[in-house]
Amino acid sequence: MSFISDPVLNIIVVGFHHKKGCQVEHCYPELVPGCPTELPAVWRHLPALALPDGSHNYLSDTIYFNLPGLTEPAHTVYGISCFRQIPVEQVLQKTEDMTRSSVQKSVCVICRYPLFGRLAVKMELVVRAWFLQGDFSQTKLLEDAYKHLNSCPVQIDQTLEGLSVQRLVENWKHKALLLFKLLLLRRKVLIYGSPAGTLSAALLTLVSLLPRCLEHGLSRAANVTLSRPLSPVAEIPDNKLQDIGDAAKEGDEPYINGTCQSEETEELTVKESGNMEEEKDQISGQSFEEATIGDGSDKIDFVSREKCHSVGEKYKPQKAPVEAQLSPTMARDMSVDGLYNLTGQIDQAECGFPLPLFEDGYLCLPYLSLQYLDILSDSAVEGFVVGASNVLFKQKRQLFDVLVELNEMRIETGDLMLRRQLTLSTEDLRFADHVVRHASTQGDAWIRDQFASYLIYLLRTSLLPEGSREIDSYNAQFMVALKCTPAYQQWLKTTNNGDIEAFTNLAPIHPFSGQLSVADMKLKFTHTMSTTEGGRKVTAAVASTGRAVATTS
């Protein structure tokens, strides 16, 4: 097991000034010698990431983001921002610039490795203690935290802590597999939602389904040589710089952990936001549920009214070290450990994992502020998966191929070909059903094992000649699109055209292949009724009729 030493590069304090907006108040160690409040040019927009859009509506939050490295420009560094706000009355040592009813500050940890969840837990405690001091000029506690974090080596697999794929699967259900396959196609994906902490954590949780990707595959996820510099930060007075485009409704009160608090806080009025709350999203692209794929019987809807999941459940490794048993076909109702037993002994590094997805101009940015909007349209950017909480991102519909509405659990695209590529096959639905049924009892490690096994079989099957029947099990159109991606081509070079010893005894099939049965029809019917617009209308009509009958009887 490999260990990480000295993971933390800097601890940076960002505050909100009523005239200057977000600004750095302290940095340890100093990034610019002799200037503890200065940032290098490449990080000049870091304050906007640390205090994201709409942060004034929440008492606390933890945001994750990526930045290009300073000493190693080709290497990504990772940021964890712990934000808090308290009533100004609780500040013992007030300064002249504290003119509002609340004080907002964020403590950012910049680290060499993506230890998002693990460091977030520790820093939330540190920030809470620092706020309780009531004197923000005293930063010794933060400097001690920096030394402590670097004195405690951590294991590389601890990068997965705090990212609950179990909740991801329980909330998104079969759509988790669709999002997983979407990442493999390297398209331009915008994930929109709020608060920023839940948004950024959800994006990283999705990425963590890709085997070894979070641990080893993000080293170039924020690195691209732009064809033009980013737009300068506008000098906007008051709190407009922080909250421009925020769609918070007037009258909202600060939230913590989803619970409304009665504490007073400054808010952006409808007039200040340019009536953005009233501007409806008019994305021209149809959502998936509005599109009919194939023969018309596979009308797909990706809408669920469930609440967006919150990330924070601790990673619980669960392994079942049973000897693998290879079989050319598998029963649809596979045992809990069946899929892992078939591929669990395969070395994922030998399979070429992590796949080279987030490099060569394809970005993975868990959170972006408005100042980074220009990045998405730069010609040097081949694609991206980014998180944003500012409504202006969503309105730039020409910048992305897919919009994922996190709070509404909806996926939208105007690309008909992409919708066809992402249609889940019968075998895919069987796999998704298998994972969803067992997710609540098996935990995060088991779920990640299932997706890793699925990807191993998918890549093994991709090596078959074009037109092979086995390819249809993964959706032939998806497989064609996958093979055209630079990541797949690079994987072929790395593995000598898939010449992997572990593939020798692995059947090139879908792990849930098999003859159609009544169970498949039931699964398809249930899937259609629970997720399509028409299905929901039928369900609602039946429920309404049932209530009416019960009332009159």
C-alpha positions as CSV (number, residue, x, y, z in Angstrom):
1,M,0.0,0.0,0.0
2,S,1.5,3.3,-1.1
3,F,1.5,6.3,1.3
4,I,1.3,10.0,0.6
5,S,3.6,12.4,2.6
6,D,3.4,16.2,2.8
7,P,0.1,16.3,0.9
8,V,-0.8,20.0,1.7
9,L,0.8,22.8,-0.2
10,N,-0.9,25.9,1.2
11,I,-3.7,27.0,3.5
12,I,-5.4,30.2,2.2
13,V,-8.0,32.4,4.0
14,V,-10.5,34.1,1.7
15,G,-12.9,36.7,3.1
16,F,-15.7,38.8,1.6
17,H,-15.2,42.5,1.5
18,H,-18.4,44.6,1.0
19,K,-16.6,46.8,-1.6
20,K,-13.9,44.6,-3.1
21,G,-15.7,41.3,-3.2
22,C,-13.8,38.1,-2.4
23,Q,-10.2,38.6,-1.6
24,V,-7.3,36.7,0.0
25,E,-6.6,37.7,3.6
26,H,-3.8,35.3,4.5
27,C,-1.7,32.5,3.0
28,Y,0.5,30.0,4.6
29,P,3.2,29.4,3.4
30,E,3.3,32.6,1.4
31,L,2.9,32.1,-2.4
32,V,4.4,35.5,-3.1
33,P,7.4,36.2,-0.8
34,G,6.7,39.1,1.5
35,C,3.0,39.4,0.4
36,P,0.8,37.0,2.4
37,T,-2.3,38.3,0.7
38,E,-1.1,37.9,-2.9
39,L,-1.8,35.1,-5.4
40,P,0.1,34.1,-8.5
41,A,-1.6,35.1,-11.7
42,V,-2.7,31.6,-12.6
43,W,-4.7,31.4,-9.4
44,R,-6.1,34.9,-9.4
45,H,-9.7,33.6,-9.5
46,L,-9.3,31.3,-6.5
47,P,-11.3,33.6,-4.2
48,A,-14.4,33.2,-6.4
49,L,-14.0,29.4,-6.1
50,A,-13.6,29.6,-2.3
51,L,-16.7,31.7,-1.8
52,P,-19.0,30.4,-4.5
53,D,-22.2,31.9,-6.0
54,G,-25.0,31.9,-3.4
55,S,-22.7,31.1,-0.5
56,H,-24.4,33.9,1.5
57,N,-27.5,31.7,1.6
58,Y,-25.7,29.0,3.7
59,L,-24.2,29.0,7.1
60,S,-21.5,26.6,6.1
61,D,-20.4,24.5,3.1
62,T,-17.4,22.6,1.8
63,I,-16.5,23.0,-1.9
64,Y,-14.0,21.0,-4.0
65,F,-12.2,22.4,-7.0
66,N,-9.1,21.8,-9.2
67,L,-6.4,24.2,-10.3
68,P,-3.3,24.0,-12.5
69,G,-0.1,23.5,-10.5
70,L,2.4,26.3,-10.0
71,T,5.8,24.5,-9.8
72,E,4.6,21.7,-12.2
73,P,2.2,23.4,-14.7
74,A,1.3,20.0,-16.2
75,H,0.2,18.7,-12.9
76,T,-3.2,19.4,-11.2
77,V,-3.5,20.5,-7.6
78,Y,-6.7,20.1,-5.6
79,G,-8.6,22.5,-3.5
80,I,-10.9,22.0,-0.5
81,S,-12.7,25.2,0.7
82,C,-14.4,25.2,4.1
83,F,-16.8,28.1,4.2
84,R,-18.6,29.5,7.2
85,Q,-20.5,32.7,8.1
86,I,-21.5,33.9,11.6
87,P,-23.3,37.0,12.9
88,V,-21.0,39.9,13.3
89,E,-21.9,40.0,17.0
90,Q,-20.0,36.8,17.6
91,V,-16.8,38.4,16.4
92,L,-14.7,39.5,19.4
93,Q,-12.2,41.6,17.5
94,K,-14.1,43.5,14.8
95,T,-12.4,45.4,12.0
96,E,-13.6,48.5,10.2
97,D,-14.7,46.6,7.1
98,M,-17.2,44.5,9.0
99,T,-20.2,46.6,8.1
100,R,-22.7,43.8,7.5
101,S,-24.8,41.7,9.8
102,S,-22.7,38.6,9.1
103,V,-19.1,37.7,8.4
104,Q,-18.2,35.3,5.6
105,K,-14.8,33.6,5.4
106,S,-13.4,30.5,3.8
107,V,-10.3,28.5,4.6
108,C,-8.9,26.7,1.5
109,V,-6.5,23.8,1.6
110,I,-4.5,23.3,-1.6
111,C,-3.0,19.8,-1.8
112,R,-0.9,17.6,-4.1
113,Y,-3.3,14.7,-4.1
114,P,-7.2,14.5,-4.4
115,L,-7.8,13.8,-0.7
116,F,-11.0,15.7,-0.9
117,G,-13.3,13.9,1.6
118,R,-10.5,13.0,4.1
119,L,-9.1,16.5,4.4
120,A,-12.6,18.1,4.4
121,V,-13.6,16.3,7.6
122,K,-10.5,17.6,9.4
123,M,-10.6,21.1,8.1
124,E,-14.3,21.6,9.0
125,L,-13.3,21.0,12.6
126,V,-10.3,23.4,12.3
127,V,-12.4,26.1,10.7
128,R,-15.1,25.8,13.3
129,A,-12.6,26.2,16.1
130,W,-11.0,29.2,14.3
131,F,-14.4,30.9,14.1
132,L,-15.1,30.2,17.8
133,Q,-11.9,32.2,18.6
134,G,-13.7,35.3,17.4
135,D,-10.4,36.9,16.3
136,F,-9.6,36.3,12.6
137,S,-6.2,38.0,12.9
138,Q,-5.0,35.0,14.9
139,T,-4.0,32.4,12.3
140,K,-1.7,30.2,14.4
141,L,-4.4,27.6,14.6
142,L,-4.4,27.3,10.8
143,E,-0.6,27.2,10.6
144,D,-0.7,24.4,13.2
145,A,-3.3,22.5,11.1
146,Y,-1.0,22.8,8.1
147,K,1.9,21.2,10.0
148,H,-0.3,18.5,11.5
149,L,-1.8,17.5,8.1
150,N,1.6,17.2,6.6
151,S,2.9,15.1,9.5
152,C,0.3,12.4,9.1
153,P,1.0,10.2,6.1
154,V,-2.2,8.9,4.4
155,Q,-2.8,6.0,2.1
156,I,-3.7,6.6,-1.6
157,D,-7.0,4.6,-1.3
158,Q,-8.2,7.2,1.3
159,T,-8.9,9.5,-1.6
160,L,-12.3,7.8,-1.8
161,E,-13.4,8.8,1.7
162,G,-16.5,10.9,1.9
163,L,-17.7,10.2,-1.6
164,S,-20.7,7.9,-1.3
165,V,-21.4,6.1,-4.5
166,Q,-24.1,4.2,-2.6
167,R,-26.2,7.3,-2.3
168,L,-25.4,8.2,-5.9
169,V,-26.9,4.8,-7.1
170,E,-29.8,4.9,-4.7
171,N,-30.9,8.3,-6.0
172,W,-30.0,8.1,-9.7
173,K,-30.7,4.4,-10.0
174,H,-30.2,3.1,-13.6
175,K,-29.1,6.7,-14.6
176,A,-25.9,6.2,-12.7
177,L,-24.9,3.7,-15.4
178,L,-25.9,6.2,-18.1
179,L,-23.8,8.9,-16.5
180,F,-20.9,6.4,-16.2
181,K,-21.0,5.6,-19.9
182,L,-21.4,9.4,-20.7
183,L,-18.0,10.0,-19.0
184,L,-16.4,7.4,-21.3
185,L,-17.5,9.4,-24.4
186,R,-15.6,12.6,-23.3
187,R,-18.4,14.9,-24.2
188,K,-19.0,18.5,-23.0
189,V,-21.0,17.9,-19.8
190,L,-22.3,20.6,-17.5
191,I,-23.6,19.5,-14.1
192,Y,-25.7,22.3,-12.6
193,G,-27.0,22.5,-9.1
194,S,-26.7,24.0,-5.6
195,P,-25.3,24.3,-3.1
196,A,-21.8,24.2,-4.5
197,G,-20.6,21.8,-1.9
198,T,-23.1,19.1,-2.8
199,L,-22.5,19.8,-6.5
200,S,-18.8,19.4,-6.5
201,A,-18.9,16.3,-4.2
202,A,-21.5,14.7,-6.5
203,L,-19.3,15.2,-9.6
204,L,-16.3,13.7,-7.9
205,T,-18.4,10.8,-6.6
206,L,-19.5,10.0,-10.2
207,V,-15.8,10.2,-11.4
208,S,-14.9,7.8,-8.6
209,L,-16.9,5.0,-10.3
210,L,-14.2,4.9,-12.9
211,P,-11.6,2.5,-11.6
212,R,-8.4,4.2,-10.2
213,C,-9.5,7.5,-11.8
214,L,-9.9,9.6,-8.7
215,E,-6.7,8.2,-7.2
216,H,-4.5,8.4,-10.3
217,G,-6.4,9.8,-13.3
218,L,-6.9,13.5,-12.5
219,S,-3.2,14.7,-12.6
220,R,-3.9,16.6,-15.8
221,A,-7.6,17.3,-15.3
222,A,-7.2,21.1,-14.9
223,N,-4.3,21.7,-17.3
224,V,-4.8,23.2,-20.7
225,T,-3.0,25.9,-22.6
226,L,-5.7,28.4,-23.5
227,S,-5.7,30.2,-26.8
228,R,-6.6,33.5,-25.1
229,P,-6.3,34.7,-21.5
230,L,-9.3,34.6,-19.2
231,S,-11.4,37.8,-18.9
232,P,-10.2,40.0,-16.0
233,V,-12.2,40.2,-12.9
234,A,-14.7,43.1,-13.1
235,E,-14.6,45.7,-10.3
236,I,-18.1,45.3,-9.0
237,P,-19.0,46.9,-5.7
238,D,-20.8,45.4,-2.8
239,N,-21.7,41.7,-3.0
240,K,-22.7,41.6,-6.7
241,L,-19.4,40.0,-7.7
242,Q,-20.1,37.1,-5.4
243,D,-23.8,36.6,-6.2
244,I,-24.3,37.7,-9.8
245,G,-26.5,35.3,-11.6
246,D,-27.7,33.7,-8.3
247,A,-31.2,32.5,-8.5
248,A,-32.0,32.4,-4.8
249,K,-35.5,33.6,-4.1
250,E,-36.0,36.7,-2.1
251,G,-36.8,35.8,1.5
252,D,-34.6,32.8,1.6
253,E,-32.7,32.3,4.8
254,P,-29.3,30.6,5.3
255,Y,-29.2,26.8,5.2
256,I,-27.0,24.3,6.9
257,N,-27.3,20.7,6.0
258,G,-30.5,21.4,4.2
259,T,-32.2,23.0,7.2
260,C,-33.4,26.5,7.1
261,Q,-32.0,28.7,9.8
262,S,-33.6,31.9,11.2
263,E,-30.3,33.8,11.4
264,E,-30.3,37.0,9.4
265,T,-28.1,37.1,6.3
266,E,-27.5,39.4,3.4
267,E,-29.3,38.4,0.2
268,L,-29.3,39.4,-3.4
269,T,-32.6,41.1,-4.4
270,V,-34.5,40.3,-7.5
271,K,-33.5,43.7,-8.9
272,E,-29.8,43.2,-8.2
273,S,-29.8,39.8,-9.9
274,G,-31.4,41.2,-13.1
275,N,-34.6,39.2,-12.5
276,M,-32.7,36.0,-13.2
277,E,-35.1,34.1,-11.0
278,E,-37.8,34.9,-13.5
279,E,-35.7,33.9,-16.5
280,K,-36.8,30.4,-17.4
281,D,-34.3,28.0,-18.9
282,Q,-35.1,27.7,-22.6
283,I,-32.6,25.1,-23.6
284,S,-33.4,24.2,-27.2
285,G,-32.2,20.6,-26.8
286,Q,-34.8,18.0,-25.8
287,S,-34.5,16.2,-22.6
288,F,-34.0,12.5,-22.8
289,E,-37.6,11.8,-21.8
290,E,-38.8,13.8,-24.8
291,A,-36.9,11.8,-27.3
292,T,-38.0,8.6,-28.8
293,I,-35.1,6.3,-29.5
294,G,-35.1,3.4,-32.0
295,D,-38.4,1.9,-32.8
296,G,-40.5,4.2,-30.6
297,S,-40.9,1.6,-27.8
298,D,-37.8,2.8,-25.9
299,K,-38.9,6.3,-25.0
300,I,-36.5,7.2,-22.2
301,D,-36.9,9.6,-19.4
302,F,-34.2,10.6,-17.0
303,V,-36.3,12.6,-14.5
304,S,-36.8,11.8,-10.9
305,R,-38.4,14.1,-8.3
306,E,-36.2,12.6,-5.5
307,K,-34.0,15.0,-3.6
308,C,-30.5,15.4,-4.7
309,H,-28.2,13.2,-2.7
310,S,-25.7,14.6,-0.2
311,V,-22.2,13.2,-0.1
312,G,-20.4,12.5,3.1
313,E,-20.8,8.8,4.0
314,K,-17.5,7.2,4.9
315,Y,-16.0,4.8,2.5
316,K,-16.4,1.2,3.8
317,P,-14.2,-1.3,1.9
318,Q,-16.0,-4.6,1.5
319,K,-14.2,-7.4,-0.4
320,A,-15.3,-11.0,-1.0
321,P,-12.0,-12.9,-1.8
322,V,-13.6,-15.8,-3.6
323,E,-11.8,-17.5,-6.5
324,A,-13.0,-16.4,-9.8
325,Q,-15.1,-18.8,-11.9
326,L,-15.3,-18.0,-15.6
327,S,-18.4,-18.8,-17.5
328,P,-19.4,-18.0,-21.1
329,T,-22.9,-17.0,-20.0
330,M,-24.4,-15.9,-16.7
331,A,-27.8,-16.1,-15.2
332,R,-29.7,-12.9,-15.1
333,D,-30.3,-13.0,-11.3
334,M,-26.6,-13.1,-10.4
335,S,-25.5,-13.5,-6.8
336,V,-24.3,-10.5,-4.9
337,D,-20.7,-11.5,-5.3
338,G,-21.0,-13.2,-8.7
339,L,-19.6,-10.3,-10.8
340,Y,-16.7,-9.6,-8.5
341,N,-15.8,-13.3,-8.4
342,L,-15.4,-13.2,-12.2
343,T,-13.1,-10.2,-12.3
344,G,-12.1,-9.4,-8.7
345,Q,-8.6,-11.0,-9.1
346,I,-7.7,-9.0,-12.2
347,D,-5.1,-6.3,-11.7
348,Q,-6.8,-3.0,-12.7
349,A,-3.5,-1.4,-13.5
350,E,-2.8,-4.2,-15.9
351,C,-6.0,-3.5,-17.7
352,G,-4.8,0.0,-18.4
353,F,-6.8,1.8,-15.6
354,P,-7.2,4.6,-15.1
355,L,-8.3,5.3,-18.6
356,P,-6.7,8.5,-20.0
357,L,-9.9,10.4,-20.0
358,F,-9.0,13.7,-18.3
359,E,-6.0,14.9,-20.3
360,D,-5.2,16.3,-23.7
361,G,-7.7,19.2,-23.3
362,Y,-10.5,17.2,-21.5
363,L,-11.2,18.9,-18.2
364,C,-12.6,17.7,-14.9
365,L,-13.5,20.7,-12.7
366,P,-15.8,19.9,-9.8
367,Y,-16.7,23.5,-9.4
368,L,-16.4,26.6,-11.6
369,S,-17.2,30.2,-10.8
370,L,-18.4,32.7,-13.3
371,Q,-14.9,34.0,-13.9
372,Y,-14.0,30.7,-15.6
373,L,-16.9,30.8,-18.1
374,D,-14.5,31.7,-20.9
375,I,-12.6,28.4,-20.5
376,L,-15.5,26.3,-21.8
377,S,-15.5,28.1,-25.2
378,D,-11.8,28.1,-25.7
379,S,-10.6,26.2,-28.8
380,A,-8.0,24.4,-26.7
381,V,-10.6,22.7,-24.7
382,E,-11.7,19.4,-26.3
383,G,-14.4,18.6,-23.7
384,F,-15.2,18.8,-20.1
385,V,-17.2,17.6,-17.2
386,V,-17.7,20.6,-14.9
387,G,-19.9,21.7,-12.0
388,A,-21.5,25.1,-11.8
389,S,-24.1,26.8,-9.5
390,N,-24.5,30.0,-11.5
391,V,-27.5,30.1,-13.7
392,L,-25.5,32.0,-16.4
393,F,-23.6,28.7,-17.2
394,K,-26.9,26.9,-17.9
395,Q,-28.0,29.7,-20.2
396,K,-24.9,29.3,-22.4
397,R,-26.5,26.3,-24.1
398,Q,-24.1,26.4,-27.0
399,L,-21.1,25.5,-24.7
400,F,-22.2,22.0,-23.7
401,D,-23.5,18.8,-25.2
402,V,-25.3,17.5,-22.0
403,L,-26.9,19.4,-19.1
404,V,-27.3,17.4,-15.9
405,E,-29.7,19.1,-13.5
406,L,-28.5,17.8,-10.2
407,N,-31.4,19.1,-8.0
408,E,-34.1,18.0,-10.4
409,M,-32.3,14.7,-11.3
410,R,-32.7,15.3,-15.0
411,I,-30.4,14.9,-18.0
412,E,-30.9,16.9,-21.1
413,T,-29.3,17.0,-24.6
414,G,-30.2,18.3,-28.0
415,D,-27.9,15.8,-29.8
416,L,-30.1,13.0,-31.2
417,M,-27.1,10.8,-32.0
418,L,-25.8,11.1,-28.4
419,R,-29.2,10.1,-27.1
420,R,-29.1,6.9,-29.2
421,Q,-25.5,6.2,-28.1
422,L,-26.6,6.5,-24.4
423,T,-29.7,4.2,-24.7
424,L,-29.3,1.4,-22.2
425,S,-29.6,-2.1,-23.6
426,T,-31.6,-4.8,-22.0
427,E,-28.3,-6.2,-20.6
428,D,-27.4,-2.8,-19.2
429,L,-30.8,-2.5,-17.5
430,R,-30.2,-5.9,-15.9
431,F,-26.8,-4.8,-14.6
432,A,-28.2,-1.5,-13.3
433,D,-31.1,-3.4,-11.6
434,H,-28.6,-5.7,-10.0
435,V,-26.5,-2.9,-8.6
436,V,-29.5,-0.9,-7.4
437,R,-31.1,-3.9,-5.6
438,H,-28.0,-4.6,-3.6
439,A,-26.5,-1.1,-3.2
440,S,-28.1,-0.4,0.2
441,T,-26.7,-3.6,1.8
442,Q,-23.3,-3.8,0.1
443,G,-21.8,-0.4,0.4
444,D,-19.4,1.8,-1.6
445,A,-16.6,-0.7,-2.2
446,W,-19.0,-3.3,-3.7
447,I,-20.6,-0.8,-6.0
448,R,-17.2,0.4,-7.3
449,D,-16.2,-3.2,-7.9
450,Q,-19.4,-3.8,-10.0
451,F,-18.7,-0.8,-12.2
452,A,-15.0,-1.8,-12.6
453,S,-16.1,-5.3,-13.6
454,Y,-18.6,-3.8,-16.1
455,L,-15.8,-1.7,-17.6
456,I,-13.5,-4.6,-17.9
457,Y,-16.0,-6.7,-19.8
458,L,-16.9,-3.7,-22.0
459,L,-13.3,-3.2,-23.0
460,R,-12.8,-6.9,-23.6
461,T,-15.9,-7.0,-25.8
462,S,-14.8,-3.9,-27.7
463,L,-11.8,-5.8,-29.1
464,L,-14.2,-8.0,-31.2
465,P,-14.6,-7.4,-34.9
466,E,-17.2,-4.8,-35.8
467,G,-20.6,-6.3,-36.3
468,S,-20.2,-9.0,-33.6
469,R,-23.4,-9.7,-31.8
470,E,-21.8,-9.4,-28.4
471,I,-21.2,-5.7,-29.1
472,D,-24.9,-5.1,-29.3
473,S,-25.2,-5.9,-25.6
474,Y,-23.5,-2.6,-24.8
475,N,-25.4,-0.7,-27.5
476,A,-23.4,-0.9,-30.8
477,Q,-23.8,2.9,-31.4
478,F,-22.2,3.6,-28.0
479,M,-19.3,1.2,-28.8
480,V,-18.6,2.9,-32.1
481,A,-18.5,6.3,-30.4
482,L,-16.3,5.0,-27.7
483,K,-13.7,3.6,-30.1
484,C,-13.4,7.0,-31.8
485,T,-12.4,8.8,-28.5
486,P,-8.7,9.7,-28.0
487,A,-8.9,8.0,-24.6
488,Y,-9.8,4.6,-26.2
489,Q,-7.1,5.0,-28.8
490,Q,-4.6,5.8,-26.1
491,W,-5.7,2.8,-24.1
492,L,-5.1,0.6,-27.2
493,K,-1.6,1.9,-27.5
494,T,-0.9,1.5,-23.8
495,T,-2.1,-2.1,-23.8
496,N,-0.7,-3.1,-27.2
497,N,-4.1,-3.3,-28.8
498,G,-5.7,-4.9,-25.8
499,D,-3.1,-7.6,-25.4
500,I,-3.8,-8.1,-21.7
501,E,-3.1,-11.4,-20.0
502,A,-6.2,-11.2,-17.9
503,F,-8.3,-10.9,-21.0
504,T,-7.1,-14.3,-22.3
505,N,-9.5,-16.2,-20.1
506,L,-12.3,-13.6,-20.0
507,A,-15.2,-14.2,-22.3
508,P,-16.0,-11.2,-24.5
509,I,-19.6,-10.8,-23.5
510,H,-21.9,-8.6,-21.4
511,P,-21.8,-9.9,-17.8
512,F,-25.6,-9.9,-17.8
513,S,-26.1,-11.4,-21.3
514,G,-28.8,-14.0,-21.8
515,Q,-32.1,-14.8,-23.4
516,L,-35.0,-12.5,-23.0
517,S,-37.5,-13.5,-20.3
518,V,-40.6,-12.4,-18.6
519,A,-38.4,-10.8,-15.9
520,D,-36.8,-8.6,-18.6
521,M,-40.3,-7.5,-19.8
522,K,-41.2,-6.7,-16.2
523,L,-38.0,-4.8,-15.7
524,K,-38.5,-2.8,-18.9
525,F,-42.1,-2.1,-18.0
526,T,-41.2,-1.0,-14.5
527,H,-38.4,1.1,-15.9
528,T,-40.7,2.8,-18.4
529,M,-43.5,3.4,-15.9
530,S,-41.2,4.9,-13.3
531,T,-39.1,7.1,-15.5
532,T,-40.9,8.2,-18.6
533,E,-43.3,11.2,-18.8
534,G,-46.1,9.0,-20.1
535,G,-45.5,6.4,-17.4
536,R,-45.6,9.0,-14.7
537,K,-48.9,10.3,-16.1
538,V,-50.4,6.8,-16.0
539,T,-49.2,6.2,-12.5
540,A,-50.6,9.6,-11.3
541,A,-54.0,8.8,-13.1
542,V,-54.2,5.4,-11.4
543,A,-53.4,6.9,-8.0
544,S,-56.0,9.7,-8.5
545,T,-58.6,7.2,-9.6
546,G,-57.9,5.0,-6.6
547,R,-58.3,8.0,-4.2
548,A,-61.6,9.0,-5.9
549,V,-63.0,5.4,-5.6
550,A,-61.9,5.2,-1.9
551,T,-63.6,8.6,-1.2
552,T,-66.9,7.7,-2.8
553,S,-67.1,4.1,-1.4
